[in-house]
Amino acid sequence: MDQVIGVDIGTQSTKAVLVGRDGAILAQASRAYAPDTPRPNWAEQHADVWLDAVVACLAEVARAVPEGDIKAICISSLYGGSGIPVDAEVRPLHPCLIWMDRRAEAQVAWVRANLDLARLGRITGNGVDSYHGFTKMLWLRDERPDVWGRTALFLPPNAYVIQRLTGEIAVDHSSAGNIGGV
């Protein structure tokens, strides 16, 4: 029988569900964690926390069926804020500044003072707020130039995990559009 696994990487846990061809749920798993909050208004996550949770959930639900019966895996994830800054070898350089991180207020002020906000809104459909990843990326540029200088890519959480599991970088349109908020 053919089964598929759906995985959701969330802010406080990763969940996986194994579903049969008829839509019946055959197995479920979850792993809890919490974002790191090293200072007030900061919220970040280390990429390998997500990877470890996904691997554990996949292993748990896969035990419910014979080897070879799983035909596909889909991995979705939380809005990854800045994305995970990785180097050319796809090694994480810094925790991901997740959606709830608000440290980039100085960068918000800079954008408001220096960019055409009406044009930015027409292009992106977004306003300027420290919720958006582009302000978080500017924070990394300004406050962690050592990280910025070595960053080759910013990957959404699900794209990072997919790359670690398959060796391929694959980013869906929805996640790609969310990274940066632009």
BELURNOR-V187361 format. One record per backbone hydrogen bond with DSSP energy under -0.5 kcal/mol. NH is the residue of the N-H (numbers start at 0). CO is the residue of the C=O. E is the energy in kcal/mol with one decimal. If there is no record, write none. Layout:
NH,CO,E
NH,CO,E
//
This chain:
2,68,-2.4
3,18,-2.3
4,71,-2.3
5,16,-2.5
6,73,-2.7
7,14,-2.8
8,75,-2.6
9,7,-0.7
9,12,-2.3
13,30,-2.3
14,7,-2.3
15,28,-2.6
16,5,-2.3
17,26,-2.9
18,3,-3.0
18,16,-0.5
19,23,-2.7
20,1,-0.8
22,19,-2.2
25,17,-3.0
25,23,-0.6
26,17,-1.2
28,15,-2.2
30,13,-2.2
32,11,-2.5
35,43,-2.9
41,38,-2.0
43,35,-2.5
44,95,-1.9
48,45,-1.4
49,45,-0.9
50,46,-2.1
51,47,-2.7
52,48,-1.8
53,49,-2.5
54,50,-2.6
55,51,-2.2
56,52,-2.4
57,53,-3.0
58,54,-2.4
59,55,-2.1
60,56,-2.4
61,57,-2.3
62,58,-1.1
63,60,-1.5
64,61,-1.5
68,65,-1.9
70,2,-3.3
70,68,-0.6
71,2,-0.8
73,4,-2.6
75,6,-2.9
75,73,-0.5
77,8,-1.8
81,96,-2.1
82,79,-3.4
83,154,-3.2
84,82,-0.7
85,83,-0.5
85,152,-2.7
86,90,-1.9
89,86,-2.2
92,84,-3.1
93,84,-0.7
95,44,-2.7
96,82,-0.6
97,42,-1.2
97,95,-1.1
98,78,-1.1
100,97,-2.3
101,40,-3.6
105,102,-0.5
107,103,-2.0
108,104,-2.1
109,105,-1.9
110,106,-2.6
111,107,-2.5
112,108,-1.8
113,109,-1.7
114,110,-2.3
116,114,-1.1
119,115,-2.5
120,116,-2.4
121,117,-2.2
122,118,-2.5
123,119,-2.8
124,120,-2.2
128,126,-0.6
131,128,-1.3
133,179,-3.0
134,131,-0.8
135,131,-1.1
136,132,-2.9
137,133,-1.9
138,134,-1.8
139,135,-2.2
140,136,-2.5
141,137,-2.8
142,138,-3.7
143,139,-2.0
146,143,-0.9
147,143,-2.6
148,144,-2.6
149,145,-0.7
149,146,-0.9
150,146,-0.9
150,147,-0.9
151,85,-3.1
152,85,-1.7
154,83,-2.2
154,152,-0.5
159,155,-2.3
160,156,-2.1
161,157,-2.7
162,158,-2.3
163,159,-2.2
164,160,-2.2
165,161,-2.4
166,162,-2.7
169,167,-0.7
175,171,-2.7
176,172,-2.4
177,173,-1.3
178,174,-1.8
179,80,-1.5
180,177,-0.8
181,178,-0.7
//
